[in-house]
Each structure stands twice: as C-alpha cells, then as structure tokens.
Amino acid sequence: MYLLARDLDISMRMQGLEIGGIPNMGDGLICLSVPNFCGNERKYVDEAIDTEWVSTAGAFIGRFETEMARKLEISQACACQSGTAGLHLCLRHFGVGAGDLVLVPTLTFIASINAVLYQSAEPVFFDCDDHMCINADQVEAYLRHECRIEGEKTVEIASGKTVKAVIPVHVFGDFCDMAHLMRLAEEYHLVVIEDATESLGGTFTQKEYVGRYAGTVGHAGVLSFNGNKIITTGGGGMVVSSDAAVMEHIRYLSQQAKDDALYSVHEEYGYNYRMTNLQAALGLAQLEELDAFVEIKLRNYKRYCEKLEGCSYGGMLPFGGGEASNHWFYSFALQEPDAAKRDRLMRYLDERHIQVRPIWKLNHTQTPFRKYRAMDCGRAGSFYDRVINIPCSTNLTEEQQNRVCEALLAFEKG
C-alpha cells in the first residue's frame, strides 16, 4: 500500500529527515552520511558550465573514467547514471534474460535485485556470512546438490532453468569471499557481476587477490556515486573491467546503442544511461580525495570501537577485510536479536538529533520478490533485528562522534 502523508512523516522523522528527505540541520542534527566537498569540485563544475558541456558529452566524462581505471589498476571504465544502471548494463551484456536464474544476497539494497527483474530473470536469494555478505558456502551447497552441469551451462534440477549469474555485494564496504565464488563460477559456468557500489577504495586481503581493488575481481564490477557514498557525483555509477570487449559493448549500450550517431542508426536497443559531464566533473574532484576519505573512515571507525568498547548491550561490528576495507558504513549491533529494542534505540537517538537507520528489509521478504526461491536466511534475519547504521560521514567531527557515543552508552542506563 502507498504510504499516507502522516506515515511518511513518521518514517522520515525516524531517519532524521524533514518531508522531502532534506536533513534538518537547524537543530544540530548529526547526519548519517553526507557528501564532503573539500577539493576541486566547484572549480571543475564551473569549468564544465563555462564551456557549456553539461550533458552526456564533454571532457570530464573521459577524464573521470580514465582516472578511475588508473586508480583501480584496470584498463577501462564506463561512467553511467547510477549503480543500478551499471548492474542492468552488465546483466544485459552477459545475456541474462527471461527465466534465467541469478544468485543474489537477501541482505542488500533492493537495487541489486531490481536490476535482475529488468531483464525478466529470476533471483534466487541466499543468506549472509558473518560479515553480512553473501554466504559462499550456501551458494556452493545449492550448486552441488540442487543443480547439474549440462555442457557449458548449469541447470537447476527442480525447475530446469539456467543458472546464469551471481551478484556478490560487498555490504557496507566489507568483502564477499570472492576467491570461493570465482572458483564456483568457473566450475559452474557462471558470470560474476561484482557489486562494489559500497566498497570503492577497499582492497582485498585474500591470497588470490591480495591488493586488488573491490570491483576488479568479477567478470565486471559496478560502482555507485550516490550522495551517501564515499565519493559522489550526486547520482551516478560506473562499470569497470579489464575486458575490452565487455567494456566496448557496455559503453555502446549506455549511449542508446548508436551505430551511426549522425544518421541515428541502431542495430540494437540501448539505454540513456550515460553519465553527464557535470556529474563527471564533480566525480573527478571527489576521486582526488578518495584516499584521504578512506583514511578518515578507518580513523573514525577505530574511534567508535574504542569509545564503545565497554558498552554492555552491543558494540561495533568488525570488518572482515580489516583495515583494507573502505569502512563505508558503520554497523552497531545489539548482542542479541531484538527488533523492538533496536527500534527503541533508534527512537532514542532520533530524539537526540542523531540520524541512524536499520539495515534494509530482507529482499526475499519484500512484496515484489516473495514468489522467488529463497534459501534459509536465518543469519540475515538475526542481523536485521540487531543492527543499526550510525553516523559515518567523512566530515564527521570528533565532537559529533563523542555525542553519538555518549548517547549510545546512555541508552543502556535509561
């Protein structure tokens, strides 16, 4: 059902927002995650405006793609309108279509699943591991016991449908077990579309991929530059890969599949998914600050851990990737699953003008997806009842962090 205005008001107040979703800064609100514009953002955006290149052509788009590829130590990148658009482009390129099965985590933002439906494919939902990322052991059990290999494809025995791809999501900047998933993908002929929308700047510590950047291990990777991400273009995303053929076709699809731009000849249908030059100008300036932002995220996470070490009812969740993670979002977890207590804690913090949120409603329980197959997702359910995200902006001050910690510690006494 659609939310009534009153329900929307209550929902947004719970998130520390005014109607319209604009943070109410006048009451000393500590926001969950806001942009940090401390570099060349205005200079580059002004340059784009002054030269009148503001739409889906202009020098900043190519510069942003080139610098991102250089940063991630890969050959190519394609800037697009959102992380969701990037996922859709990848699914389309790799031939995921009607009736195909795509293995996905239930614990992730809904965009990862929506992209599967855009291609009329079907998600199969999996539980998470101890770090809220897709459970690779459960994926392996499904493939070994419920599927069979037929030539160069894998088929689900019960339905006869082709298992085409897996989308591992590096939740909150932590890392999926990519070594395990890539071995399974090779054995079972699966495409791996690595959802790195939350993990830009993090590097793997796994032996096979040590030092590799998040998003560069799968057959293609997808980044997001939404307003709450570690760097932002306002709204935007990027597909990355070292496979030139993959990137050539994805770039072609993202620009309406133009075979002859002058005479508007199209041999395929495409999408209006290209990033604008204005967005890319902002992104290029943000990318220059990425390393500093990652350092700040780690420093602030450590400070939270130290100050909340003595909390009796909960504490900070660790990152499995250790210091190699970009530490995008911080998770405070109750010791035991208790959704009612979680909600009381959120209300308590909201009353003190501290913006927090619960993790996403699990996707296999969402109305559009209930008809699709889901494994036992008990661990994800436990995280859902235990975890809230707390302020993590890169411009968060030590004084603000102290306020957050004092409120969290005071909750148990009240």
C-alpha positions in Angstrom: 0.0 0.0 0.0 1.1 3.6 -0.6 2.2 5.5 2.5 -0.1 8.1 3.8 1.4 11.6 4.3 1.3 11.0 8.1 3.1 7.7 7.8 5.7 9.2 5.5 6.3 12.0 8.0 6.8 9.5 10.9 9.1 7.3 8.7 11.2 10.3 7.7 11.4 11.7 11.2 12.7 8.3 12.3 15.6 8.8 9.8 16.2 12.4 11.0 14.7 13.9 7.8 12.2 16.6 7.0 9.5 16.0 4.5 11.2 15.9 1.1 14.2 14.0 2.5 16.3 17.1 3.3 18.3 16.9 6.5 17.1 19.4 9.1 20.4 20.9 10.1 18.9 23.7 12.2 18.5 21.5 15.3 22.1 20.3 15.4 21.3 17.1 13.6 24.2 14.7 13.1 23.6 13.2 9.7 24.1 9.5 8.9 26.2 10.1 5.7 26.6 13.3 3.8 29.0 14.4 1.0 32.3 16.1 1.7 33.2 18.7 -0.9 36.7 19.9 0.2 38.6 19.8 -3.1 38.3 20.9 -6.7 34.5 20.3 -7.0 33.4 23.9 -7.7 36.4 24.5 -10.0 35.7 21.6 -12.2 31.9 22.0 -12.3 32.3 25.7 -13.1 34.6 24.7 -15.9 32.0 22.4 -17.3 29.4 25.1 -17.1 31.7 27.8 -18.6 32.5 25.6 -21.6 28.8 24.7 -21.9 29.5 21.0 -21.9 26.9 19.9 -19.3 25.2 16.8 -20.8 26.3 13.3 -21.9 29.3 14.6 -23.8 32.4 16.5 -22.6 35.9 16.1 -21.5 35.3 15.4 -17.8 33.5 12.1 -18.6 36.5 10.6 -20.3 38.9 12.0 -17.6 36.8 10.6 -14.8 36.7 7.2 -16.5 40.5 7.3 -17.2 41.4 8.3 -13.7 39.1 5.7 -12.1 40.6 3.0 -14.3 44.1 4.1 -13.3 43.2 4.2 -9.6 41.7 0.7 -9.7 44.6 -0.6 -11.8 42.3 -1.9 -14.6 42.1 -1.0 -18.3 38.7 0.6 -18.7 35.7 2.1 -17.0 32.3 3.3 -18.3 30.5 6.1 -16.4 26.7 5.8 -16.2 23.7 7.3 -14.4 23.6 5.0 -11.4 24.9 1.8 -9.9 21.6 0.3 -10.8 22.1 1.3 -14.4 25.6 -0.3 -14.3 24.2 -3.6 -12.9 21.5 -3.6 -15.6 24.0 -3.0 -18.4 26.1 -5.9 -17.1 23.2 -8.3 -17.0 22.2 -7.3 -20.5 25.7 -7.6 -21.9 26.2 -11.1 -20.4 23.0 -12.3 -21.9 21.0 -12.8 -18.7 17.4 -13.0 -19.9 13.8 -14.2 -19.3 13.6 -17.2 -17.0 17.4 -17.3 -16.2 18.3 -17.6 -12.5 20.6 -15.1 -10.8 22.1 -15.9 -7.4 21.8 -12.9 -5.1 22.0 -12.0 -1.4 18.8 -11.2 0.5 20.7 -8.7 2.7 21.4 -5.9 0.3 19.8 -2.7 -1.1 16.9 -3.6 -3.4 18.6 -2.1 -6.4 20.7 -5.2 -6.9 17.6 -7.3 -7.2 15.6 -4.8 -9.3 18.2 -5.0 -12.0 17.7 -8.7 -12.3 13.9 -8.2 -12.8 14.7 -5.5 -15.5 16.0 -8.5 -17.6 12.9 -10.7 -16.8 15.3 -13.0 -15.0 14.6 -14.5 -11.5 16.5 -14.0 -8.3 17.4 -16.9 -6.0 18.1 -15.5 -2.5 20.9 -16.6 -0.2 21.8 -15.9 3.4 24.8 -13.9 4.5 28.0 -14.8 6.2 29.4 -13.4 9.5 30.1 -10.0 7.7 26.6 -9.6 6.1 27.9 -10.6 2.6 26.5 -13.5 0.5 27.2 -16.9 2.1 29.5 -18.6 -0.4 29.2 -21.9 1.4 25.5 -21.9 0.9 25.9 -21.0 -2.7 28.2 -23.9 -3.1 25.7 -26.3 -1.4 23.0 -25.1 -3.8 25.1 -25.6 -6.9 26.4 -29.0 -5.8 23.1 -30.5 -4.6 20.4 -28.8 -6.5 21.9 -28.1 -9.9 23.6 -30.1 -12.7 26.1 -29.1 -15.3 24.9 -29.6 -18.9 27.7 -28.8 -21.3 28.6 -25.2 -20.8 25.8 -24.2 -18.6 24.3 -25.1 -15.1 20.7 -26.0 -14.7 18.5 -26.0 -11.6 17.2 -29.6 -11.4 13.8 -28.8 -9.9 12.8 -26.1 -12.4 15.0 -26.9 -15.4 16.0 -23.2 -15.5 19.5 -22.0 -16.3 21.6 -20.6 -13.5 23.3 -17.7 -15.3 25.0 -15.4 -12.9 25.8 -14.4 -9.3 25.9 -10.9 -7.9 28.0 -10.7 -4.8 27.5 -7.4 -2.9 30.3 -6.1 -0.7 27.9 -4.9 2.0 28.9 -1.6 3.8 32.4 -1.9 2.4 33.2 -5.4 3.7 34.2 -8.1 1.3 32.5 -11.2 -0.1 34.5 -14.4 -0.3 35.5 -13.7 -3.9 38.1 -16.5 -4.1 35.4 -19.1 -3.3 32.8 -17.5 -5.6 35.1 -17.2 -8.5 36.1 -20.9 -8.2 32.4 -21.8 -8.2 31.8 -19.5 -11.2 34.5 -21.2 -13.2 33.3 -24.7 -12.3 29.6 -24.0 -13.0 29.9 -21.6 -15.9 28.5 -18.5 -14.1 29.0 -14.9 -14.7 30.2 -12.9 -11.7 28.9 -9.3 -11.6 30.7 -7.8 -8.6 28.5 -5.2 -6.9 31.1 -2.9 -5.4 28.7 0.0 -5.1 29.6 0.4 -1.4 33.2 -0.6 -1.3 35.2 1.8 -3.6 38.7 2.2 -2.4 38.9 -1.0 -0.5 41.4 -3.7 -1.4 41.2 -7.5 -0.9 43.3 -9.4 1.6 42.6 -12.8 0.2 45.7 -14.6 -1.1 44.5 -14.9 -4.7 43.5 -11.3 -4.9 45.6 -9.5 -2.2 45.9 -5.9 -3.1 43.2 -6.0 -5.8 40.6 -3.3 -5.5 37.0 -4.1 -4.8 35.1 -4.3 -8.1 38.0 -5.7 -10.1 37.8 -9.4 -9.5 34.5 -10.4 -11.1 33.8 -10.5 -14.9 32.7 -6.9 -14.4 32.3 -4.7 -11.4 29.9 -1.9 -10.6 30.4 1.3 -8.6 28.0 3.8 -7.2 28.4 7.6 -6.6 25.1 8.2 -4.8 25.0 11.1 -2.4 25.8 9.0 0.6 28.7 7.0 -0.9 32.3 7.5 -0.1 32.6 9.8 -3.2 29.7 11.2 -5.0 28.5 12.6 -8.3 25.1 13.4 -6.8 23.7 10.4 -8.6 25.9 8.2 -10.8 27.7 4.9 -11.2 30.4 3.1 -13.2 31.1 -0.2 -14.8 34.7 -1.4 -14.6 36.5 -4.3 -16.2 39.8 -5.2 -17.9 38.0 -7.0 -20.7 37.9 -4.6 -23.6 35.1 -6.4 -25.4 32.9 -6.2 -22.3 33.5 -2.5 -21.9 33.1 -1.6 -25.6 29.6 -3.2 -25.7 28.5 -1.8 -22.3 29.6 1.7 -23.3 27.7 1.2 -26.6 24.5 0.1 -24.8 24.8 3.0 -22.3 24.5 5.5 -25.2 21.4 4.3 -26.9 23.4 1.7 -29.0 24.3 4.2 -31.7 25.9 2.6 -34.7 25.8 5.9 -36.6 25.3 8.9 -34.4 24.8 11.3 -37.4 22.1 9.3 -39.1 20.7 7.7 -35.9 21.4 4.1 -37.0 20.8 1.5 -34.3 21.5 -2.3 -34.6 20.4 -3.0 -31.0 18.2 -1.3 -28.5 20.1 0.6 -25.8 19.6 2.9 -22.9 20.0 6.5 -21.9 22.5 5.6 -19.1 25.5 7.8 -19.9 26.8 10.0 -17.1 26.7 13.8 -17.7 29.7 15.9 -17.9 28.6 17.9 -14.8 28.4 14.7 -12.8 31.8 13.6 -14.0 33.3 17.0 -13.1 32.1 16.5 -9.6 33.3 12.9 -9.6 36.8 13.7 -10.8 37.3 16.1 -7.9 35.9 13.6 -5.4 38.2 10.9 -6.8 41.2 13.1 -6.0 40.1 12.9 -2.3 39.3 9.2 -2.2 42.5 8.0 -0.4 42.1 10.7 2.3 38.4 9.8 2.7 39.3 6.1 3.2 41.8 7.1 5.9 39.2 9.2 7.7 36.7 6.4 7.6 39.1 4.0 9.2 40.2 6.5 11.8 36.6 7.3 12.8 35.6 3.6 12.9 38.5 2.9 15.3 37.4 5.8 17.5 33.9 4.4 17.7 35.3 0.9 18.6 37.5 2.4 21.4 34.8 4.6 22.9 32.1 1.9 22.8 34.3 -1.0 23.9 32.6 -1.0 27.3 29.0 -1.0 26.1 27.1 -3.8 27.8 24.2 -4.3 25.3 26.0 -4.1 22.0 29.0 -2.9 20.0 30.6 -2.2 16.7 30.6 -5.0 14.1 34.1 -5.8 12.8 35.1 -5.6 9.1 36.3 -9.0 7.8 38.7 -7.2 5.5 40.3 -5.4 8.4 42.0 -2.1 7.6 41.9 -2.9 3.8 38.1 -2.2 3.8 36.9 1.3 2.9 34.8 1.3 6.1 31.9 3.0 4.2 29.1 2.4 6.7 29.5 1.6 10.4 27.2 -1.0 12.0 26.3 -1.0 15.7 24.8 -4.3 16.7 22.8 -5.4 19.7 24.3 -8.5 21.4 21.0 -10.4 20.8 18.4 -10.1 18.0 15.7 -7.8 19.4 13.8 -5.8 16.8 11.8 -3.9 19.5 14.9 -2.9 21.3 16.5 -1.9 18.0 13.6 0.4 17.3 13.6 1.9 20.8 17.3 2.7 20.3 16.6 4.4 17.0 13.9 6.5 18.5 16.2 7.4 21.5 18.9 8.6 19.1 16.4 10.4 16.9 15.2 12.4 19.9 18.8 13.4 20.4 19.1 14.6 16.8 21.3 11.7 15.7 20.4 10.2 12.4 20.6 6.4 12.2 18.8 3.7 10.2 18.2 0.0 10.4 19.7 -2.3 7.7 17.4 -3.0 4.7 14.4 -5.1 5.0 15.5 -8.5 3.7 14.7 -8.8 0.0 13.2 -12.3 0.0 10.5 -10.8 2.3 9.8 -7.8 0.0 6.4 -8.0 -1.7 7.7 -8.0 -5.3 10.1 -10.9 -4.6 8.2 -13.3 -2.3 7.3 -15.6 -5.1 11.0 -16.4 -5.8 13.2 -19.1 -4.3 15.0 -18.3 -1.0 17.4 -20.4 1.0 17.3 -20.4 4.8 18.2 -16.8 5.6 18.3 -17.0 9.4 21.6 -15.3 9.9 20.5 -12.3 7.8 17.3 -12.2 9.8 19.4 -12.0 13.0 21.4 -9.1 11.6 18.2 -7.3 10.6 16.9 -7.5 14.2 20.3 -6.4 15.7 22.0 -3.8 13.5 21.7 -0.1 13.0 23.9 2.1 11.0 25.3 5.1 12.8 26.8 8.4 11.5 29.9 7.9 9.3 30.4 11.0 7.1 34.0 11.8 6.3 33.3 15.3 7.7 32.1 14.0 11.0 33.8 15.8 13.8 35.3 14.3 16.9 32.8 16.3 18.9 29.9 14.8 17.0 31.3 11.3 17.4 31.5 11.9 21.1 27.9 12.9 21.1 26.9 9.7 19.3 28.9 7.5 21.7 27.6 9.3 24.8 24.0 8.7 23.5 24.6 5.0 22.8 26.2 4.5 26.2 23.4 6.4 28.0 20.7 4.3 26.3 21.6 1.3 28.5 21.3 3.4 31.6 17.9 4.8 30.7 
